[in-house]
Amino acid sequence: MAGGGSDYANYTVLMPPTPDNQPGGPGAPSSASAGGSKPGDIPLPPYGSSSKLVNRRGGAGGDDGAGGGKMDRRLSTARVPTPTKSLLVRSQTGDFDHNRWLFETKGTYGIGNAYWPQDGGAYAGDDDSMGGGGVVRMEDLVDKPWKPLSRKVPIPPGILSPYRLLVLVRFIALLLFLIWRVTNPNMDALWLWGISIVCELWFAFSWILDQMPKLNPINRAADLAALREKFESATPSNPTGRSDLPGLDVFISTADPYKEPPLVTANVLLSILATEYPVEKLFVYISDDGGALLTFEAMAEACEFAKVWVPFCRKHAIEPRNPDAYFTQKGDPTKGKKRPDFVKDRRWMKREYDEFKVRINDLPDLIRRRANAMNARERKLAREKGGAGEPAAAKATWMADGTHWPGTWLDSAPDHAKGDHASIVQVMIKNPHYDVVPGDAGTHPYLDLTGVDVRVPMFAYLSREKRPGYDHNKKAGAMNAMVRASAILSNGAFMLNFDCDHYIYNCMAIREAMCYMLDRGGDRICYIQFPQRFEGIDPSDRYANHNTVFFDGNMRALDGLQGPMYVGTGCLFRRYAVYGFNPPRTAEYHGLVGQKRVPVEPAGNDPSSPEQQHPEHEAPQRFGKSKMFTESIAVAEYQGRPLQDHPSVQNGRPPGALLMPRPPLDAATVAEAVAVIACWYEDGTEWGQRVGWIYGSVTEDVVTGYRMHNRGWRSVYCITRRDAFRGTAPINLTDRLHQVLRWATGSVEIFFSKNNALLASRRLKFLQRLAYLNVGIYPFTSLFLIMYCLLPALSLFSGQFIVATLDPTFLCYLLLITLTLMLLCLLEVKWSGIGLEEWWRNEQFWVIGGTSAHLAAVLQGLLKVGAGIEISFTLTAKAAAEDDDDPFAELYLIKWTSLFIPPLVIIGINIIAVVVGVSRTVYAEIPQYSKLLGGGFFSFWVLAHYYPFAKGLMGRRGRVPTIVYVWAGLICITVSLLWITISPPDDRITQGGVDI
């Protein structure tokens, strides 16, 4: 360049030109034209994925961008005269004034700054250098970058670095403390010292197993706008903007309508049908393992009500979409609502829902009345036919259409009893139309649904066949039956499972999970686990029902490793991973702590591959005899792939591949679905062994997730801003302990099975292995915990302590360990978001459950493994709550169970020991207050952990009779005096076996 622009010759960058930054190179204008040139007249280098980098000095490193394509005019600028440099310099510094140039010329500098279109909203290109003329729009000026659907949000280093440092400090302190304890025995009470050393060594080992997987917690964020832009926006491959998202099958599990109220299950179904996911891509299934007509007809009523509830939710953006939760929530229902007919619509819908509840509540009596009437008619017809000598017919249960119910009858009969009935598949809502079906003013007599999509997702009722002599494998078997039936009927690439008391609280939660599954690298994710949130918990959360320490602490930390565990409900699965296949890409971790990462070739799904060195890595072969099911596997795998919209996306599918409408269901397809849920179908297959939900454990969820991680899959923990799902949890002490007993029993079964993490493959990361190892080991801590809880009492009874004296070294170690634990707690609260009270409640219930339910689980496991004896702990209701209006009345129920015995013994012994210790010290001629202080402090610490347990046994506050305290005091005084009489205090002071 020459003339006025010569100061900026041979300087090219990837941004629109400005007077102080003129592009150079082969396409630069001559000096004759430079003086009157405009920024828009200068050809620009291309900016996009196909462009070459341009050298800062000299020419371009590739094409110069001159051409006639749309790509060449993406960075065009406003056509304005170029001011001279002398007019645009700052008066004091002499620097070029960019802001003044933008203001005076109305130009653009960089990408995304001021934009002044000409009349008509676009710039008119009139020269060939701008691509041959035509209209240049704003979207042409900026080349949209590729957007990820999710991102990791790291924990701030100011929190995580001190947290890791404190873990190291506490580990060193524990190591030095244990060395000191071992090398300094209490010669006066070696038995007491020995018990304490064994317990402390185990607690240190248990703490390491629990703490190490928490070293790398992370947060995640999903971009719903990017998901909508990629999958539901008009593009060349999707001109109509129809949804390109994969299909989703949602499973609801229920077994007994009298223990799991059908109204609750119906509300769960309604919340799923109304969620924000493409209607034509959503398929809902319920597995009724009891085969009850009550559940069937309740679901039929729910489907009818969904025809008005789902459009109402879409029209007014209702949240939550569980009608019971919505109409009972506190607060102003009109907040954020702008449509003038909202109040009218809500009032009408509330009345409809009340009538719906009444119909559901009346179903048990209606079914019984119908059965009695129809059976009476059958007996009358039999008598009229003269069949007096024939045996009386069984009392059948009748459907509303006048036919026998093929499932379980009210009065059990052959082929119609629990554990003995045929398969049932009933599609209650058929596949909707693949295009939006907007309503109009005449669609409904009371609701104006103009412009509202009135479609409802497909829904099917399933009840698998059950026959005597078959092991139906409880919930795991029911889930596998739903997996097979759904593969025949809809074959969604992803599956989401719910318990019958968990409903969708955030209608956008499923979309957030899809952001992770369909993102770059998402094809290696086997499932997305959501945290479990509960309603109806007492405000103080007496028994740690929310379990936030686990869901917000441990699970979030595992997300930074190989992923969280599967916890039974609220989990979105990749169907292909559930079938037992290996991920498309994985790695093995070699070395003592897995420090060496070795990629595994994608040929891992080939059973003949030489790298198959672990039985879990072989591709599953036996899925059953259904050819239709086998053919659906490849389709599900393809549909679950992410979009191939970026060179870095591996194993993707082209955009627009899932736009074709689904064919309607026919009789042959439904018949095949009935066949695959027959009780004999799994014979000779790998279902429950390597395919589907894994059998053989009470906690089939943990085992199923472990098997996937063991094959190299990853999982993701999805914590949404608004709770994704909500459910209910037992708030009664007995029910809570039995829930913990079931979990602990499953953990013991895992420890004594081939699912023990010690036998895991090299595809499981080292810290992930420790987390799964802790799952199988934690119940055994109860054996040491119960001994340690009795140590203070034994110290007070014997007049000795675990150390010879309260040595300053012992106290310093104890102080250091306690302080580091408290600081770790504070930092963990900081990065996990839990509260201090929640952390303390978790610690309390860990002691309560550890000395009751965990101990019983270990006893069950040892008897089952060693002697083949199975025992169960039953409960009996002894007292009931008197106030039915109290929402927490169940909290005060007292149900006796044998699990109460160990905690009661520990509490009683510690209380008596404190009284004995005080009496011994008071009556001694030379009181040894140090031993009393040591034993008494730890006894009070034990009793503080049992406070919720004691409060639960007392019932309502203030209702404990005074006579209880009187008798307790008299018993303690009597026992202490008796102990002093039998074992009078020793006047000698001994230290290290030497009398002082």
Residue pairs with C-beta under 8 A, 6 or more apart in sequence:
1 8
1 9
1 10
1 22
1 24
1 28
1 29
1 31
1 34
2 9
2 30
2 31
2 34
3 31
3 34
3 35
4 34
4 35
4 84
4 85
5 19
5 22
5 34
5 37
5 82
7 85
8 19
8 20
8 21
8 22
8 24
9 22
9 24
9 28
10 24
10 25
10 57
10 58
11 21
11 22
11 23
11 24
11 56
11 57
12 23
12 24
12 25
12 45
12 54
12 55
12 56
12 60
13 21
13 23
13 54
13 56
14 45
14 47
14 51
14 53
14 54
15 21
15 75
15 109
15 110
15 111
16 39
16 44
16 75
16 76
16 77
16 108
16 109
16 110
16 111
17 23
17 39
17 42
17 44
17 77
18 39
18 98
18 101
18 107
18 109
19 39
19 82
19 83
19 84
19 85
19 88
19 96
19 101
20 85
20 88
20 96
20 98
20 101
22 28
22 42
23 42
23 43
23 44
23 45
24 58
24 59
25 45
25 54
25 58
25 59
25 60
25 64
26 59
26 60
26 64
27 42
27 43
27 64
27 65
27 66
27 129
28 42
29 37
29 41
29 42
33 41
37 82
38 79
38 80
38 81
38 82
39 77
39 78
39 79
39 80
39 82
39 107
40 76
40 77
40 78
40 79
40 123
40 130
41 79
41 127
41 129
42 129
43 64
43 65
43 66
43 72
43 129
44 65
44 72
44 75
44 76
45 51
45 52
45 54
45 60
45 63
45 64
45 65
46 52
46 63
46 65
46 71
46 72
46 74
47 74
47 75
47 143
48 71
48 74
48 143
49 146
49 647
50 71
51 62
51 63
51 65
52 60
52 61
52 62
52 63
53 61
53 62
54 60
54 61
55 61
65 72
66 72
66 129
67 131
68 128
68 131
68 132
69 131
70 131
70 140
72 130
72 131
73 125
73 130
73 131
73 136
73 140
74 140
74 141
74 142
74 143
75 111
75 141
76 123
76 125
76 130
76 136
76 140
76 141
77 107
77 108
78 105
78 106
78 107
78 108
78 115
78 116
78 123
79 123
80 105
80 106
80 107
81 105
82 105
83 101
83 104
83 105
85 96
88 96
88 97
88 100
88 101
88 104
89 95
89 96
89 97
90 96
90 97
98 109
101 107
101 109
102 108
102 109
102 113
102 114
106 114
106 116
107 114
108 114
108 115
111 141
111 142
112 142
115 138
115 141
117 123
117 138
118 124
121 137
122 135
122 136
122 137
123 135
123 136
124 133
124 135
124 136
125 131
125 132
125 133
125 134
125 135
125 136
126 133
127 133
130 136
146 645
146 646
147 223
147 226
147 229
147 230
148 223
148 226
148 519
148 520
149 222
149 223
149 226
149 227
149 230
149 514
149 515
149 516
149 518
149 519
149 522
150 220
150 221
150 222
150 223
150 515
150 516
150 519
151 220
151 221
151 223
152 218
152 219
152 220
153 218
153 219
153 220
153 221
154 160
154 218
154 219
155 217
155 218
155 219
155 831
159 827
159 830
159 831
160 217
160 831
162 823
162 827
163 824
163 827
163 828
163 831
164 215
166 820
166 823
166 824
166 827
167 211
167 215
167 824
169 820
170 817
170 820
170 821
170 824
171 208
173 813
173 816
173 817
173 820
174 204
174 207
174 817
176 813
177 813
177 814
177 817
178 197
178 200
178 201
178 204
180 809
180 810
180 813
181 196
181 197
181 200
181 803
182 197
184 803
184 804
184 807
185 193
186 192
186 193
186 800
186 801
186 802
186 803
186 804
187 804
187 992
187 993
188 800
188 804
188 990
188 991
188 992
188 993
189 798
189 800
189 801
189 802
192 791
192 794
192 795
192 798
192 800
192 801
192 802
193 802
193 803
195 787
195 791
196 788
196 791
196 802
198 784
199 784
199 785
199 787
199 788
199 791
202 781
202 784
203 781
203 784
203 788
206 774
206 777
206 778
206 781
209 770
209 771
209 773
209 774
209 777
209 778
210 554
210 774
210 778
212 767
212 770
213 554
213 557
213 558
213 561
213 767
213 768
213 770
213 771
213 774
214 553
214 554
214 557
214 828
215 557
215 767
216 557
216 560
216 561
216 767
217 553
217 556
217 557
217 559
217 560
217 831
217 832
218 556
218 559
218 560
219 556
219 719
220 516
220 559
220 716
220 717
220 718
220 719
222 511
222 512
222 513
222 515
222 516
222 718
223 515
224 508
224 511
224 512
224 515
226 515
227 511
227 514
227 515
227 518
230 244
230 643
230 645
230 655
231 243
231 244
231 245
231 518
231 643
232 241
232 242
232 243
232 244
232 245
232 278
233 241
234 240
234 241
235 655
235 656
237 654
237 655
237 656
238 244
238 655
238 656
238 659
240 659
242 434
242 435
242 659
243 278
243 280
243 281
244 643
244 655
244 656
244 657
244 658
244 659
245 277
245 278
245 281
245 514
245 518
245 658
246 281
246 492
246 493
246 494
246 514
246 518
246 639
246 640
246 658
247 281
247 282
247 283
247 490
247 491
247 492
247 493
247 494
247 639
247 658
248 277
248 281
248 282
248 283
248 492
248 493
248 494
248 495
248 496
248 510
248 572
249 283
249 284
249 285
249 486
249 490
249 491
249 492
249 494
249 495
249 496
249 575
250 272
250 282
250 283
250 284
250 285
250 495
250 496
250 497
250 498
251 285
251 286
251 287
251 479
251 482
251 486
251 495
251 496
251 497
251 498
252 265
252 268
252 269
252 272
252 284
252 285
252 286
252 287
252 497
252 498
252 499
252 500
253 286
253 287
253 289
253 475
253 478
253 479
253 482
253 497
253 498
253 499
253 500
254 260
254 265
254 286
254 287
254 288
254 289
254 290
254 295
254 500
255 288
255 289
255 290
255 475
255 478
256 290
256 292
257 265
257 290
257 292
257 294
257 295
257 298
260 500
260 501
262 294
262 295
262 298
262 299
262 360
262 363
263 298
263 324
263 357
263 360
263 361
264 324
264 500
264 501
264 728
265 286
265 295
265 298
265 299
265 500
265 501
266 298
266 299
266 301
266 302
266 305
266 360
267 322
267 323
267 324
267 325
267 503
268 322
268 498
268 500
268 501
268 502
268 503
269 284
269 286
269 299
269 302
269 306
269 459
270 302
270 305
270 306
270 309
270 310
270 321
270 322
270 323
271 320
271 321
271 322
271 325
271 503
271 504
271 505
272 282
272 284
272 457
272 498
272 503
272 504
273 282
273 284
273 306
273 309
273 310
273 456
273 457
273 459
274 306
274 309
274 310
274 313
274 314
274 318
274 321
274 507
275 282
275 321
275 504
275 507
275 509
275 510
276 507
276 508
276 510
276 511
277 510
277 511
279 432
279 453
279 455
279 456
279 457
280 431
280 432
280 433
280 434
280 455
280 661
280 662
281 492
282 457
282 458
283 457
283 458
283 459
283 460
283 486
283 489
283 490
283 492
284 457
284 458
284 459
284 460
285 459
285 460
285 461
285 462
285 482
285 485
285 486
286 295
286 299
286 459
286 460
286 461
286 462
287 462
287 463
287 464
287 478
287 479
287 481
287 482
288 295
288 296
288 407
288 424
288 461
288 462
288 463
289 463
289 464
289 472
289 474
289 475
289 478
290 407
290 408
290 418
290 463
291 406
291 407
291 408
291 418
291 421
291 424
291 463
291 466
292 407
292 408
293 367
293 397
293 399
293 405
293 407
293 408
294 363
294 364
294 367
295 461
296 405
296 407
296 424
296 426
296 461
297 363
297 367
297 400
298 360
298 363
299 428
299 459
299 461
300 428
301 356
301 359
301 360
301 363
302 356
303 428
303 429
303 456
303 459
305 352
305 353
305 356
306 429
306 456
307 454
307 456
308 349
308 352
308 444
308 447
309 321
309 323
309 349
309 353
310 454
310 456
311 439
311 444
311 447
311 449
311 452
311 453
311 454
312 318
312 345
312 349
312 447
313 321
313 507
314 452
314 453
315 339
315 345
315 447
315 449
315 452
316 337
316 339
316 342
316 345
316 346
317 336
318 326
319 326
319 506
319 507
319 722
320 326
320 329
320 503
320 504
320 505
320 506
320 507
320 726
321 504
321 507
322 503
322 504
322 505
323 349
323 353
323 356
324 353
325 503
325 505
325 535
325 726
327 350
327 353
333 346
334 342
334 343
341 448
345 447
345 448
348 446
348 447
349 447
367 397
367 410
368 410
370 398
370 400
371 395
371 396
371 397
371 398
371 410
374 396
374 398
374 402
375 393
375 395
375 396
375 398
378 393
378 396
379 392
379 393
382 390
382 393
394 409
394 411
394 413
394 414
394 416
395 409
395 410
395 411
395 413
396 404
396 405
396 409
396 413
396 416
397 404
397 405
397 408
397 409
397 410
397 411
397 416
398 404
398 405
399 405
404 416
405 416
406 416
406 421
406 422
406 424
407 416
407 421
407 422
407 424
407 463
408 416
408 417
408 418
408 421
409 416
409 417
412 418
414 420
415 421
415 422
418 466
419 466
419 467
419 468
419 472
420 466
420 467
420 468
421 463
421 465
421 466
422 465
423 463
423 464
423 465
423 674
423 675
423 677
423 678
424 461
424 462
424 463
424 674
425 460
425 461
425 462
425 485
425 670
425 673
425 674
425 677
426 460
426 461
427 458
427 459
427 460
427 489
427 665
427 670
428 459
428 460
428 461
429 456
429 457
429 458
429 459
430 458
430 664
430 665
431 458
431 662
431 664
431 665
432 455
432 456
432 457
432 458
433 455
434 661
434 662
436 453
436 455
437 453
437 454
437 455
438 449
438 450
438 451
438 452
438 453
438 454
439 449
439 450
439 451
439 452
439 453
439 454
440 449
440 450
441 448
441 450
443 449
443 454
458 489
458 490
460 485
460 489
462 481
462 482
462 485
462 677
464 472
464 477
464 478
464 481
464 677
464 678
464 679
465 677
465 678
465 679
466 472
466 679
467 679
470 679
470 680
471 477
472 478
472 679
473 480
473 688
473 695
474 700
475 693
475 700
476 688
476 692
476 693
476 694
476 695
476 700
476 704
477 682
477 688
477 693
477 695
479 497
479 692
479 693
480 682
480 687
480 688
480 691
480 692
480 693
481 676
481 677
483 495
483 575
483 578
483 692
483 693
484 624
484 626
484 629
484 673
484 676
484 677
484 681
485 673
485 676
485 677
486 492
486 495
487 575
487 629
487 632
487 633
487 636
487 676
488 626
488 628
488 629
488 632
488 669
488 672
488 673
488 676
489 665
489 669
489 670
489 673
490 662
491 575
491 632
491 635
491 636
491 639
492 575
492 636
493 574
493 575
493 576
493 636
493 637
493 639
493 640
494 514
494 517
494 572
494 573
494 574
494 575
494 640
495 572
495 573
495 575
495 578
496 510
496 513
496 570
496 571
496 572
496 573
497 569
497 570
497 571
497 573
498 569
498 570
498 725
499 568
499 569
499 727
501 727
501 728
502 532
502 569
502 570
502 725
502 726
502 727
503 725
503 726
503 727
504 510
504 724
504 725
505 533
505 722
505 723
505 724
505 725
505 726
506 720
506 722
506 723
506 724
506 725
508 720
509 530
509 718
509 720
509 724
509 725
510 572
512 718
512 720
512 724
513 528
513 530
513 572
513 718
516 522
516 525
516 528
516 716
516 718
517 525
517 528
517 572
517 574
517 640
517 642
518 642
518 643
519 642
520 642
520 646
520 648
520 649
521 642
521 650
522 642
523 583
523 584
523 640
523 641
523 642
523 650
523 651
523 652
524 583
524 584
524 585
524 586
524 712
524 713
524 714
525 563
525 574
525 713
525 714
525 715
525 716
526 563
526 573
526 574
526 577
526 578
526 583
526 708
526 709
526 713
526 714
526 715
527 563
527 566
527 571
527 572
527 573
527 574
527 577
527 705
527 708
527 715
527 716
528 571
528 572
528 715
528 716
528 717
528 718
529 555
529 563
529 564
529 565
529 566
529 567
529 570
529 571
529 715
529 716
529 717
529 718
530 570
530 571
530 572
530 717
530 718
530 719
530 720
530 724
530 725
531 551
531 552
531 555
531 570
531 717
531 719
531 723
531 724
532 547
532 551
532 567
532 569
532 570
532 725
532 727
533 546
533 723
533 724
533 725
533 726
533 727
534 545
534 546
534 726
534 727
534 728
534 729
535 726
535 727
535 728
536 728
536 729
536 731
536 887
536 888
537 545
537 546
537 729
537 731
538 731
538 888
538 891
540 841
541 837
541 838
541 841
542 731
542 841
542 891
542 948
542 951
542 952
543 731
543 733
543 736
543 841
543 845
543 848
543 948
543 952
544 838
544 841
544 842
544 844
544 845
545 729
545 730
545 731
545 736
546 729
546 838
547 842
548 832
548 834
548 835
548 838
548 842
549 832
549 834
549 838
549 839
549 842
550 842
552 719
552 832
552 833
552 834
553 828
553 832
553 834
554 771
555 564
555 565
555 567
555 717
556 564
556 717
556 719
556 831
556 832
558 564
558 565
558 717
558 768
558 771
559 716
559 717
561 765
561 767
561 768
561 771
562 709
562 714
562 715
562 764
562 765
562 768
563 709
563 713
563 714
563 715
563 716
563 717
563 768
564 715
564 716
564 717
565 701
565 702
565 705
565 706
565 715
565 771
565 772
565 775
566 701
566 702
566 704
566 705
566 708
566 715
567 701
567 702
568 699
568 701
569 725
569 727
570 724
570 725
570 727
571 701
574 640
575 636
575 637
575 640
576 633
576 636
576 637
576 640
577 583
577 708
577 713
578 691
578 692
578 693
578 708
579 620
579 623
579 633
579 691
579 692
580 619
580 620
580 686
580 690
580 691
580 692
580 707
580 711
581 605
581 619
581 620
581 637
581 711
582 604
582 605
582 617
582 619
582 711
582 712
582 713
583 604
583 711
583 712
583 713
583 714
584 602
584 650
584 651
585 599
585 600
585 602
585 650
585 651
586 599
586 600
586 604
586 711
586 712
586 713
586 763
587 597
587 598
587 599
587 600
587 712
587 763
588 597
588 598
588 600
588 761
588 762
588 763
589 595
589 596
589 597
589 598
589 762
589 763
589 764
589 765
589 766
590 596
590 598
590 762
593 766
594 762
594 765
594 766
594 769
595 766
600 611
600 712
600 763
601 609
601 611
603 609
603 611
604 611
604 612
604 617
604 712
605 619
606 612
606 619
607 618
607 619
607 621
611 617
612 618
614 710
614 761
614 762
614 763
616 690
616 707
616 710
616 711
616 761
617 711
617 712
617 761
617 763
618 690
620 686
620 690
620 691
621 686
622 684
622 685
622 686
622 691
623 629
623 630
623 633
623 685
623 686
623 687
623 691
624 630
624 676
624 681
624 682
624 685
624 687
625 681
626 672
626 675
626 676
626 681
628 669
628 672
629 672
629 676
638 653
638 657
639 653
639 657
639 658
641 651
641 652
641 653
642 649
642 651
642 652
642 653
643 649
643 652
643 653
643 654
643 655
644 652
644 653
644 654
644 655
645 652
645 655
675 681
681 687
682 688
685 691
688 694
688 695
688 696
689 695
690 707
692 704
693 700
693 701
693 704
694 700
694 703
694 704
694 707
694 755
696 703
696 749
696 753
697 703
697 746
697 749
697 750
697 753
697 755
698 742
698 743
698 745
698 746
698 749
699 742
699 743
699 745
699 746
699 747
699 749
699 750
700 746
702 746
702 747
702 750
702 775
703 750
703 755
705 715
706 750
706 755
706 757
706 760
706 772
707 755
708 715
709 715
709 763
709 764
709 768
709 772
710 760
710 761
710 763
710 764
711 761
711 763
712 763
718 724
729 736
729 739
730 736
730 739
730 890
731 888
731 890
731 891
732 890
732 891
732 893
732 895
733 895
733 949
733 952
733 953
734 875
734 893
734 894
734 895
734 896
734 897
734 899
735 875
735 895
737 848
737 849
737 852
737 853
737 897
737 899
738 853
738 873
738 875
738 897
738 899
740 849
740 853
740 854
741 853
741 856
741 857
741 873
741 899
744 778
744 779
744 849
744 853
744 854
744 856
744 857
744 858
745 857
745 860
745 861
747 775
747 776
747 777
747 778
747 779
747 857
748 776
748 779
748 780
748 857
748 858
748 860
748 861
748 862
749 861
749 864
750 756
750 775
750 776
751 776
751 777
751 779
751 780
751 861
752 861
752 865
755 776
756 773
756 776
757 764
757 769
757 770
757 772
757 773
757 775
757 776
758 773
760 769
760 772
764 772
778 854
779 854
779 857
779 858
779 861
780 858
781 850
781 854
782 850
782 851
782 854
782 855
782 857
782 858
783 855
783 858
785 847
785 850
785 851
785 854
786 850
786 851
786 855
786 902
786 906
789 847
789 851
789 906
789 910
789 942
790 906
790 909
790 910
791 802
791 938
792 910
792 913
792 935
792 936
792 937
792 938
792 939
792 941
792 942
793 909
793 910
793 912
793 913
793 935
793 939
794 913
795 801
795 802
795 913
795 917
795 931
795 934
795 935
795 938
796 913
796 914
796 916
796 917
796 920
796 932
796 935
796 936
796 939
797 913
797 916
797 917
797 979
799 917
799 920
799 928
799 931
799 985
799 986
800 931
801 930
801 931
801 934
801 935
802 934
803 810
803 934
804 991
804 992
805 930
805 991
806 930
806 933
806 934
825 836
825 839
828 834
828 839
829 835
829 836
829 839
841 948
843 945
844 944
844 945
844 946
844 947
844 948
845 948
847 942
847 945
847 946
848 903
848 945
848 946
848 948
848 949
851 902
851 903
851 906
852 899
852 900
852 902
852 903
853 899
855 902
856 873
856 898
856 899
859 871
860 870
860 871
863 869
863 870
863 871
864 870
873 897
873 898
873 899
874 897
875 895
875 896
875 897
876 895
876 896
876 897
877 893
877 895
878 894
878 895
878 896
879 893
879 894
879 955
880 893
881 889
881 890
881 891
881 892
881 893
882 889
883 889
891 952
892 955
892 956
894 952
894 953
894 955
900 953
903 946
903 949
906 942
906 946
907 943
907 946
907 949
907 950
910 939
910 942
910 943
911 943
911 968
911 972
912 971
912 972
912 975
912 976
913 935
913 939
914 936
914 939
914 940
915 972
915 973
915 975
915 976
916 975
916 976
916 979
916 980
917 932
917 935
917 936
917 939
918 932
918 936
918 976
919 976
919 977
919 979
919 980
920 932
920 979
920 980
920 985
921 927
921 928
921 929
921 932
921 985
923 980
923 984
923 985
924 985
924 986
924 987
925 985
925 987
926 987
926 989
928 989
954 960
988 995
988 996
989 995
989 996
990 996
